[in-house]
Amino acid sequence: MAADSSGLKAGLRQGNVRPLWADQYPEIDRGPIPIAYLHEQKYYDLEREKIFRKSWLYAGRVEEIPSPYGFIVKEYPICNASVLIVKDDATGKLSAFHNLCKHRLNKLVYESSGSVGSFVCNYHAWAYDRAGHLRHVPDESAFYGLDKSKCGLTPVAIAEWRGFIFINLDPKPAETLLEYLEEIPEMVKDYPFEAMAGTYVGLQRELDVNWKVGQQTNMESYHGEKLHISPMLRGAEMIDPANPGNRPINLKLMKRHRFFAFGSEGESVLFKTAPPTVMQAIGLAMAAGGAGEMPHMGSGVPGTNFNNVKGWVGDNYFIFPNLLINTNAGFFQTLMFEPLAVKRTRFSNNFYYPKVRNIAELFAIRVAVAAQINVVLGDMWAGDRVQDGLATGAATEMQLNDSELCIRHEYSVYKNIVEA
């Protein structure tokens, strides 16, 4: 289970701003962190072979696959890989293949999703069934002893956990997905992911940042009081006199992954500085897990707020290398940072809510998502500025405080893998 926050409470009551979480993880170095791994090409090349070709990589939610005869295609540019994912309607079983025709190695499927009974190459019309078997070759007799049974699509390892789909480009993964996820499945075993995934809204952008710079903006809440002042949030998103540095109220570091919760130790002051408009009140109540027009949701959602503090805002699970799952009382969201080049990242942010039952709930969701995206846009802006700073060459290291321990942990995990 996640670390207890009693030490943080005691420290705040006594006015003693001392390191807390680092005391629980003495193996994590407390010195400055070198920045070369955030912007140098040699590290990007190492990541390709040692991280992305060996790790379980997020591919999406099962709800994203159309029905019937559905498929999705996921691109992994850093590995020069395109993966075709197919769901069997009768059994629900998932299969994954390299999206590559075995004739002249043309890309087989160009659509990102769809529903088809078979896959036909646009180049020479070789046709494959949904199990990946080669079924039809035009003018087959012109080939010299072609054995169609040996020309099926190349399989890719795939596994599902709680509706989250992962693939592994290693032909023989060293671990199963559940082994790879370490303690996270147990930590969220009571969270109702399946009930929350009835409606989802997505945002995708390409950013001129290294993928690690992008995701580090979400690995701490230290920036909240300054960065997330905005008209949409009425200037009060993360202002808390009881916890002025927005230190994590819970934190756990694992072998590769990490968890932290953010919010207030006392009564929540979220959005209280100024009275919201009617539209903001509906959406922000939804974002904070309030019931309002959605009585099937509220602050008592199981599998959240492990410390049972009044001002809890959300729990963040960072699954190595590049997935963040944020669980909240009224929704959950996924944030993905997919490397396209050493200083180019495709950012995807999907929000998942219970199934909409009426127009009022749809309105509430749309406003809540707008508020959340407002926060995300601030994080994007900060990432851009950090990348600009890295390019100046004016510094070789960065300074991190105790609230940024997750970034230290990410660097430690990264260093151990790429330097092995």
FIFINU-563710 format. One record per residue (C-alpha): residue in three letters; x, y, z; residue number from 1. Coordinates in pm, whole numbers, plus 32768, in hexadecimal, padded with zeros to 4 digits. Layout:
// residues N
{"ala", {X, Y, Z}, NUM};
...
***
This chain:
// residues 420
{"met", {8000, 8000, 8000}, 1};
{"ala", {8069, 8166, 7FD1}, 2};
{"ala", {8135, 821E, 80D7}, 3};
{"asp", {8080, 82BA, 81FF}, 4};
{"ser", {8074, 8434, 820F}, 5};
{"ser", {8074, 8457, 838B}, 6};
{"gly", {81D6, 84DE, 8384}, 7};
{"leu", {816F, 85F0, 8293}, 8};
{"lys", {804E, 8653, 8377}, 9};
{"ala", {8132, 8664, 84A6}, 10};
{"gly", {8236, 872B, 83E8}, 11};
{"leu", {8139, 882B, 8375}, 12};
{"arg", {809B, 8857, 84CD}, 13};
{"gln", {81EF, 889D, 8566}, 14};
{"gly", {8252, 8987, 844D}, 15};
{"asn", {8375, 889E, 8406}, 16};
{"val", {83A8, 8893, 828D}, 17};
{"arg", {8493, 8769, 8285}, 18};
{"pro", {84C9, 8665, 8175}, 19};
{"leu", {83D2, 854C, 81A8}, 20};
{"trp", {83B3, 8466, 8080}, 21};
{"ala", {8529, 8458, 803B}, 22};
{"asp", {8559, 83DF, 81A0}, 23};
{"gln", {8489, 82AF, 8146}, 24};
{"tyr", {8559, 826E, 800C}, 25};
{"pro", {86C5, 82A3, 8072}, 26};
{"glu", {873C, 81EB, 7F3A}, 27};
{"ile", {86CB, 8312, 7E62}, 28};
{"asp", {87E3, 840D, 7E2D}, 29};
{"arg", {879D, 856B, 7EB3}, 30};
{"gly", {889B, 8628, 7DE1}, 31};
{"pro", {8864, 86E9, 7C9D}, 32};
{"ile", {87EB, 861D, 7B73}, 33};
{"pro", {88AC, 8626, 7A28}, 34};
{"ile", {87D8, 86A5, 7908}, 35};
{"ala", {8887, 8606, 77DB}, 36};
{"tyr", {878D, 84E5, 77D6}, 37};
{"leu", {8678, 85DF, 778C}, 38};
{"his", {86FF, 8666, 7644}, 39};
{"glu", {8823, 85A0, 75B1}, 40};
{"gln", {87F7, 84B7, 7486}, 41};
{"lys", {88D0, 83A2, 7515}, 42};
{"tyr", {87D9, 836D, 7632}, 43};
{"tyr", {86B5, 8362, 7541}, 44};
{"asp", {8764, 824E, 747F}, 45};
{"leu", {87A3, 818B, 75BF}, 46};
{"glu", {8637, 81B1, 7624}, 47};
{"arg", {85C4, 8110, 74E3}, 48};
{"glu", {8681, 7FCD, 751F}, 49};
{"lys", {868D, 7FB5, 769A}, 50};
{"ile", {853B, 8044, 76FD}, 51};
{"phe", {8436, 8051, 75EC}, 52};
{"arg", {848D, 7F0A, 7542}, 53};
{"lys", {8490, 7E55, 7692}, 54};
{"ser", {8374, 7EEE, 775E}, 55};
{"trp", {81FD, 7EBA, 7765}, 56};
{"leu", {8173, 7FE7, 76AA}, 57};
{"tyr", {8016, 8075, 76CC}, 58};
{"ala", {7F37, 804E, 759B}, 59};
{"gly", {7DE2, 80CE, 7610}, 60};
{"arg", {7C9E, 8061, 76B4}, 61};
{"val", {7BC5, 7F3F, 763D}, 62};
{"glu", {7AA6, 8036, 7616}, 63};
{"glu", {7B64, 80D9, 74F7}, 64};
{"ile", {7B42, 7FA1, 741E}, 65};
{"pro", {7A06, 7FB5, 7346}, 66};
{"ser", {790B, 7E99, 7342}, 67};
{"pro", {78CD, 7DB7, 728D}, 68};
{"tyr", {7A07, 7D49, 71CF}, 69};
{"gly", {7ACC, 7E62, 726B}, 70};
{"phe", {7C3B, 7EBC, 725C}, 71};
{"ile", {7D22, 7FD7, 72BD}, 72};
{"val", {7E7E, 8030, 7241}, 73};
{"lys", {7F83, 80C0, 732B}, 74};
{"glu", {80C4, 8162, 72B4}, 75};
{"tyr", {820E, 8158, 7374}, 76};
{"pro", {82F3, 823C, 72A8}, 77};
{"ile", {8422, 821B, 7389}, 78};
{"cys", {8425, 80A5, 7336}, 79};
{"asn", {83BA, 80D3, 71CB}, 80};
{"ala", {8294, 7FF4, 7221}, 81};
{"ser", {8124, 7FF4, 71C5}, 82};
{"val", {804A, 7EFC, 7283}, 83};
{"leu", {7EF8, 7E75, 7217}, 84};
{"ile", {7E17, 7E10, 733A}, 85};
{"val", {7CE5, 7D35, 72FE}, 86};
{"lys", {7BD1, 7CCF, 73EF}, 87};
{"asp", {7B13, 7B88, 73C6}, 88};
{"asp", {79A1, 7BDA, 73F0}, 89};
{"ala", {7944, 7A80, 746F}, 90};
{"thr", {7A52, 7A56, 7579}, 91};
{"gly", {7ACE, 7BB9, 75B4}, 92};
{"lys", {7C30, 7B3C, 7579}, 93};
{"leu", {7D2A, 7C3B, 74FA}, 94};
{"ser", {7E30, 7BF2, 73F1}, 95};
{"ala", {7F46, 7CD5, 7376}, 96};
{"phe", {801E, 7CCA, 723E}, 97};
{"his", {8127, 7D9A, 7197}, 98};
{"asn", {8061, 7E69, 709C}, 99};
{"leu", {812C, 7DE6, 6F79}, 100};
{"cys", {80CE, 7D1E, 6E43}, 101};
{"lys", {81B6, 7BF4, 6E13}, 102};
{"his", {81CB, 7C24, 6C9B}, 103};
{"arg", {8299, 7D5F, 6C64}, 104};
{"leu", {8285, 7DE0, 6DCC}, 105};
{"asn", {818A, 7EF0, 6D80}, 106};
{"lys", {80C1, 7F7E, 6EA0}, 107};
{"leu", {7F84, 7EAD, 6EA8}, 108};
{"val", {7E80, 7F8B, 6F56}, 109};
{"tyr", {7E89, 8108, 6F3B}, 110};
{"glu", {7D51, 815B, 7005}, 111};
{"ser", {7D78, 8197, 717C}, 112};
{"ser", {7C40, 80CA, 71C7}, 113};
{"gly", {7B1D, 8022, 711B}, 114};
{"ser", {7A4B, 7EEA, 70EB}, 115};
{"val", {7AA6, 7DE9, 6FE2}, 116};
{"gly", {7A8C, 7C73, 6FB0}, 117};
{"ser", {7BE4, 7C5A, 6F0F}, 118};
{"phe", {7D13, 7D30, 6EC4}, 119};
{"val", {7D75, 7D67, 6D58}, 120};
{"cys", {7EBD, 7E0A, 6CF8}, 121};
{"asn", {7E91, 7F40, 6C20}, 122};
{"tyr", {7FC7, 7EEB, 6B53}, 123};
{"his", {7F8E, 7D8E, 6ABE}, 124};
{"ala", {7E4D, 7D21, 6B71}, 125};
{"trp", {7EDE, 7C0F, 6C4B}, 126};
{"ala", {7DC8, 7BC3, 6D44}, 127};
{"tyr", {7DDE, 7B59, 6EB1}, 128};
{"asp", {7CCF, 7AE6, 6F9F}, 129};
{"arg", {7C9E, 7B7E, 70F7}, 130};
{"ala", {7D78, 7A6F, 7192}, 131};
{"gly", {7E9D, 7AE1, 70BA}, 132};
{"his", {7E9C, 79BC, 6FC8}, 133};
{"leu", {7EE7, 79FF, 6E5A}, 134};
{"arg", {7DAA, 7993, 6DA1}, 135};
{"his", {7DC6, 7A17, 6C3D}, 136};
{"val", {7EDF, 7A66, 6B4B}, 137};
{"pro", {7E85, 7AE9, 69EE}, 138};
{"asp", {7F23, 7A14, 68DB}, 139};
{"glu", {7FAF, 792C, 69E4}, 140};
{"ser", {802D, 7830, 68E1}, 141};
{"ala", {8130, 792D, 6869}, 142};
{"phe", {81ED, 790E, 69B1}, 143};
{"tyr", {82F3, 77FE, 69DC}, 144};
{"gly", {826E, 770A, 6ADD}, 145};
{"leu", {81CB, 7814, 6BB6}, 146};
{"asp", {815A, 7787, 6D06}, 147};
{"lys", {8044, 786C, 6D83}, 148};
{"ser", {804D, 77C9, 6EDB}, 149};
{"lys", {81A8, 7860, 6F0F}, 150};
{"cys", {8147, 79BB, 6E97}, 151};
{"gly", {8053, 7A26, 6FA3}, 152};
{"leu", {806E, 7B6F, 705C}, 153};
{"thr", {8187, 7B7E, 715D}, 154};
{"pro", {80ED, 7B70, 72BB}, 155};
{"val", {8133, 7C6F, 73CB}, 156};
{"ala", {8112, 7C21, 753F}, 157};
{"ile", {7FD3, 7CBA, 75CB}, 158};
{"ala", {7F25, 7CB7, 771D}, 159};
{"glu", {7E00, 7D65, 77C2}, 160};
{"trp", {7DD7, 7DD9, 7928}, 161};
{"arg", {7C91, 7E77, 79A0}, 162};
{"gly", {7C43, 7EE6, 783C}, 163};
{"phe", {7D9C, 7F80, 7802}, 164};
{"ile", {7E4C, 7EE6, 76D5}, 165};
{"phe", {7FC6, 7EBF, 76CB}, 166};
{"ile", {80AE, 7E32, 75C2}, 167};
{"asn", {821A, 7DC7, 75D3}, 168};
{"leu", {82F9, 7DD2, 749E}, 169};
{"asp", {83EC, 7CD9, 7534}, 170};
{"pro", {839E, 7B86, 7490}, 171};
{"lys", {83D6, 7AE1, 75E4}, 172};
{"pro", {837B, 7BD7, 76FA}, 173};
{"ala", {8441, 7BA2, 783A}, 174};
{"glu", {8306, 7BD5, 790F}, 175};
{"thr", {8191, 7BB2, 78F2}, 176};
{"leu", {80CD, 7CF7, 78FC}, 177};
{"leu", {8057, 7CB9, 7A60}, 178};
{"glu", {81BB, 7C7A, 7AD0}, 179};
{"tyr", {822A, 7DB4, 7A20}, 180};
{"leu", {8120, 7E8B, 7AC9}, 181};
{"glu", {81AB, 7E2F, 7C20}, 182};
{"glu", {80CC, 7EAF, 7D3C}, 183};
{"ile", {7FE3, 7F8D, 7C70}, 184};
{"pro", {7ED0, 7E88, 7C2C}, 185};
{"glu", {7EAE, 7E49, 7DA0}, 186};
{"met", {7EA8, 7FBC, 7DF3}, 187};
{"val", {7D86, 8002, 7D05}, 188};
{"lys", {7CD0, 7EB5, 7D21}, 189};
{"asp", {7B98, 7F62, 7DA8}, 190};
{"tyr", {7B93, 8087, 7CB6}, 191};
{"pro", {7A6C, 806B, 7BC0}, 192};
{"phe", {7B28, 809C, 7A77}, 193};
{"glu", {7A26, 7FD5, 79B6}, 194};
{"ala", {7903, 80A6, 7A38}, 195};
{"met", {79BC, 81EA, 79F0}, 196};
{"ala", {7A06, 819E, 7883}, 197};
{"gly", {78AD, 81D2, 77F0}, 198};
{"thr", {7903, 8325, 7759}, 199};
{"tyr", {7A59, 83A2, 76F2}, 200};
{"val", {7ADF, 84E3, 765E}, 201};
{"gly", {7C3A, 84F9, 75C7}, 202};
{"leu", {7D41, 8601, 7587}, 203};
{"gln", {7E79, 85CA, 74B0}, 204};
{"arg", {7F91, 86BA, 7457}, 205};
{"glu", {80F6, 86AD, 73DE}, 206};
{"leu", {81E9, 876A, 74BA}, 207};
{"asp", {834B, 87E7, 747D}, 208};
{"val", {83CD, 8743, 75BA}, 209};
{"asn", {8480, 8607, 7620}, 210};
{"trp", {8383, 8507, 769A}, 211};
{"lys", {841B, 8503, 77F7}, 212};
{"val", {8405, 867E, 7815}, 213};
{"gly", {8296, 8665, 77B8}, 214};
{"gln", {823C, 8566, 78BD}, 215};
{"gln", {830F, 8600, 79D1}, 216};
{"thr", {821D, 8726, 79DD}, 217};
{"asn", {8121, 862D, 7A69}, 218};
{"met", {820B, 8588, 7B63}, 219};
{"glu", {81EA, 8697, 7C69}, 220};
{"ser", {80EA, 878E, 7CEB}, 221};
{"tyr", {81EC, 888A, 7D65}, 222};
{"his", {819D, 8966, 7C37}, 223};
{"gly", {8025, 8971, 7C70}, 224};
{"glu", {8001, 8AAF, 7D3B}, 225};
{"lys", {80B5, 8B84, 7C37}, 226};
{"leu", {8082, 8AD8, 7AE9}, 227};
{"his", {7F12, 8A81, 7B00}, 228};
{"ile", {7E85, 8BD8, 7B47}, 229};
{"ser", {7D88, 8C0D, 7A31}, 230};
{"pro", {7C34, 8CA5, 79E4}, 231};
{"met", {7B9C, 8B4B, 79B9}, 232};
{"leu", {7C12, 8ADE, 7B11}, 233};
{"arg", {7BC4, 8C2C, 7BB2}, 234};
{"gly", {7D25, 8C51, 7C3E}, 235};
{"ala", {7D11, 8B47, 7D4C}, 236};
{"glu", {7D60, 89F4, 7CBB}, 237};
{"met", {7E7E, 8999, 7DA3}, 238};
{"ile", {7E91, 8AA2, 7EB2}, 239};
{"asp", {7E9B, 8A03, 800C}, 240};
{"pro", {7F19, 8AC0, 8140}, 241};
{"ala", {7F40, 8976, 81FA}, 242};
{"asn", {8024, 88EB, 80EC}, 243};
{"pro", {80B9, 8A1C, 8038}, 244};
{"gly", {81BA, 8954, 7F74}, 245};
{"asn", {80AE, 8863, 7EF7}, 246};
{"arg", {8178, 8740, 7F7B}, 247};
{"pro", {80F0, 85E4, 7F2E}, 248};
{"ile", {7FFB, 8567, 8031}, 249};
{"asn", {805A, 8403, 7FD7}, 250};
{"leu", {8175, 836A, 7F10}, 251};
{"lys", {8201, 8214, 7EBA}, 252};
{"leu", {832F, 81BB, 7DE5}, 253};
{"met", {8343, 8061, 7D4A}, 254};
{"lys", {844A, 7FAC, 7C7D}, 255};
{"arg", {83E9, 8067, 7B3F}, 256};
{"his", {82A0, 8114, 7B85}, 257};
{"arg", {8233, 8222, 7C76}, 258};
{"phe", {80FD, 82A9, 7D22}, 259};
{"phe", {80A5, 83F1, 7DC5}, 260};
{"ala", {7F67, 8494, 7E41}, 261};
{"phe", {7F33, 860A, 7E50}, 262};
{"gly", {7E45, 86F3, 7F02}, 263};
{"ser", {7E1B, 8788, 805B}, 264};
{"glu", {7E4E, 86EB, 81AF}, 265};
{"gly", {7D2C, 87B3, 823B}, 266};
{"glu", {7BE6, 8835, 81B0}, 267};
{"ser", {7C08, 885C, 8039}, 268};
{"val", {7C36, 89BF, 7FBB}, 269};
{"leu", {7C1A, 8952, 7E51}, 270};
{"phe", {7B63, 8A5D, 7D89}, 271};
{"lys", {7AFE, 8B20, 7EC1}, 272};
{"thr", {7BBB, 8C64, 7E8C}, 273};
{"ala", {7AAE, 8CF5, 7DAA}, 274};
{"pro", {7947, 8C87, 7D71}, 275};
{"pro", {7926, 8BCE, 7C26}, 276};
{"thr", {782B, 8C1B, 7B18}, 277};
{"val", {7704, 8B2D, 7AF3}, 278};
{"met", {77AB, 8A79, 79D1}, 279};
{"gln", {78F3, 8A5B, 7A8D}, 280};
{"ala", {7841, 89E0, 7BC6}, 281};
{"ile", {77A4, 88BF, 7B0B}, 282};
{"gly", {78E3, 885A, 7A5A}, 283};
{"leu", {79CF, 888E, 7B7C}, 284};
{"ala", {78EC, 87CC, 7C68}, 285};
{"met", {7900, 86B2, 7B6D}, 286};
{"ala", {7A7A, 86CF, 7B55}, 287};
{"ala", {7A98, 86C6, 7CCF}, 288};
{"gly", {79B5, 8597, 7CE9}, 289};
{"gly", {7880, 8649, 7D68}, 290};
{"ala", {772C, 85AD, 7D2E}, 291};
{"gly", {7663, 86CD, 7C9B}, 292};
{"glu", {75AB, 8651, 7B68}, 293};
{"met", {7664, 8506, 7B7C}, 294};
{"pro", {75F4, 8456, 7CBD}, 295};
{"his", {769D, 8311, 7C5B}, 296};
{"met", {77EB, 83BD, 7C95}, 297};
{"gly", {7883, 8460, 7DC7}, 298};
{"ser", {79A8, 8478, 7EB6}, 299};
{"gly", {797C, 831B, 7F41}, 300};
{"val", {79FD, 8260, 7E10}, 301};
{"pro", {7AC1, 812F, 7E8B}, 302};
{"gly", {7C30, 8107, 7E39}, 303};
{"thr", {7C7F, 827A, 7E69}, 304};
{"asn", {7CF5, 8364, 7F7C}, 305};
{"phe", {7DB1, 825E, 8045}, 306};
{"asn", {7DF2, 8350, 8164}, 307};
{"asn", {7C87, 83BE, 8174}, 308};
{"val", {7CE3, 8530, 8181}, 309};
{"lys", {7BD8, 8639, 814F}, 310};
{"gly", {7C8A, 86F8, 803E}, 311};
{"trp", {7CF2, 85D4, 7F60}, 312};
{"val", {7CF5, 8632, 7DED}, 313};
{"gly", {7D78, 8504, 7D2E}, 314};
{"asp", {7E61, 83D7, 7D1C}, 315};
{"asn", {7F6F, 83B7, 7C10}, 316};
{"tyr", {8005, 826D, 7B9B}, 317};
{"phe", {8136, 828A, 7ABB}, 318};
{"ile", {816B, 8147, 79F9}, 319};
{"phe", {82C5, 8137, 7962}, 320};
{"pro", {8322, 81A8, 7865}, 321};
{"asn", {821D, 82A7, 77F5}, 322};
{"leu", {80BC, 8273, 787B}, 323};
{"leu", {800C, 8334, 798F}, 324};
{"ile", {7EBE, 82BD, 7A19}, 325};
{"asn", {7E10, 83C1, 7AF1}, 326};
{"thr", {7CF1, 833B, 7BC4}, 327};
{"asn", {7BF3, 842E, 7C4C}, 328};
{"ala", {7AA2, 841A, 7CF6}, 329};
{"gly", {79DC, 8473, 7BC0}, 330};
{"phe", {7ABB, 8402, 7AA1}, 331};
{"phe", {7C0A, 8372, 7A46}, 332};
{"gln", {7CF8, 83E1, 7938}, 333};
{"thr", {7E25, 835C, 787C}, 334};
{"leu", {7F49, 8431, 780A}, 335};
{"met", {8040, 83A4, 770D}, 336};
{"phe", {818B, 843D, 769E}, 337};
{"glu", {81FC, 8389, 7563}, 338};
{"pro", {8357, 83DE, 74DE}, 339};
{"leu", {8362, 8440, 736E}, 340};
{"ala", {84C3, 84D0, 7372}, 341};
{"val", {85B6, 853E, 747A}, 342};
{"lys", {84FE, 868D, 7499}, 343};
{"arg", {83A9, 8630, 7411}, 344};
{"thr", {828E, 8584, 74D0}, 345};
{"arg", {812B, 851B, 7482}, 346};
{"phe", {8058, 8566, 75B5}, 347};
{"ser", {7F0B, 84B2, 75E3}, 348};
{"asn", {7E19, 84FA, 76FE}, 349};
{"asn", {7CD4, 8436, 771E}, 350};
{"phe", {7BC6, 8476, 7824}, 351};
{"tyr", {7ADD, 8359, 788A}, 352};
{"tyr", {798D, 838C, 7937}, 353};
{"pro", {785E, 82B6, 798B}, 354};
{"lys", {7765, 828D, 7871}, 355};
{"val", {76A5, 83CC, 7831}, 356};
{"arg", {7534, 83AD, 7889}, 357};
{"asn", {74B1, 8504, 7826}, 358};
{"ile", {7512, 8652, 778E}, 359};
{"ala", {755F, 86EB, 78E2}, 360};
{"glu", {7668, 85E2, 7923}, 361};
{"leu", {76FD, 8613, 77CA}, 362};
{"phe", {7713, 878A, 780C}, 363};
{"ala", {77B8, 874C, 795E}, 364};
{"ile", {78B9, 8668, 78C1}, 365};
{"arg", {790D, 8760, 77AD}, 366};
{"val", {7947, 887A, 78A4}, 367};
{"ala", {7A0F, 879A, 798C}, 368};
{"val", {7AE9, 8729, 786B}, 369};
{"ala", {7B1E, 8895, 7807}, 370};
{"ala", {7B9A, 88E0, 7967}, 371};
{"gln", {7C85, 87B7, 7961}, 372};
{"ile", {7D0A, 880E, 7808}, 373};
{"asn", {7D4E, 896D, 7887}, 374};
{"val", {7E3A, 88D0, 7985}, 375};
{"val", {7ED8, 87F5, 7878}, 376};
{"leu", {7F18, 8920, 7797}, 377};
{"gly", {7FD5, 89C7, 78B1}, 378};
{"asp", {80AC, 8892, 78D8}, 379};
{"met", {80F1, 888F, 7760}, 380};
{"trp", {815F, 89FB, 776D}, 381};
{"ala", {824E, 89AF, 788B}, 382};
{"gly", {82E3, 8885, 77D2}, 383};
{"asp", {8329, 895C, 76A0}, 384};
{"arg", {83E1, 8A5D, 7774}, 385};
{"val", {84B1, 8950, 781F}, 386};
{"gln", {8518, 88C0, 76CE}, 387};
{"asp", {857E, 8A1A, 765C}, 388};
{"gly", {8653, 8A3A, 7793}, 389};
{"leu", {86FC, 88EC, 7759}, 390};
{"ala", {8762, 895E, 75FC}, 391};
{"thr", {8820, 8A8E, 767D}, 392};
{"gly", {893D, 89C1, 770D}, 393};
{"ala", {8947, 8AAE, 7837}, 394};
{"ala", {8923, 8994, 7935}, 395};
{"thr", {897D, 8825, 7953}, 396};
{"glu", {889E, 87C0, 7A75}, 397};
{"met", {8755, 8811, 7B23}, 398};
{"gln", {86F6, 883A, 7C8F}, 399};
{"leu", {85CF, 8777, 7D1D}, 400};
{"asn", {851E, 878C, 7E6B}, 401};
{"asp", {8468, 8684, 7F37}, 402};
{"ser", {8320, 86C3, 7E80}, 403};
{"glu", {83D3, 8664, 7D3C}, 404};
{"leu", {844B, 8514, 7DBD}, 405};
{"cys", {838E, 845E, 7CA9}, 406};
{"ile", {846E, 850A, 7BA8}, 407};
{"arg", {85A1, 8497, 7C69}, 408};
{"his", {8516, 8336, 7C69}, 409};
{"glu", {84D0, 8344, 7AF3}, 410};
{"tyr", {8639, 83AC, 7AB4}, 411};
{"ser", {86BC, 8295, 7B94}, 412};
{"val", {85EB, 818C, 7AE0}, 413};
{"tyr", {864C, 8217, 798C}, 414};
{"lys", {87BE, 8226, 79DE}, 415};
{"asn", {87C6, 80C0, 7A60}, 416};
{"ile", {8728, 803F, 791E}, 417};
{"val", {87DC, 8105, 7810}, 418};
{"glu", {8931, 80E0, 78B5}, 419};
{"ala", {8911, 7F6A, 78F8}, 420};
***
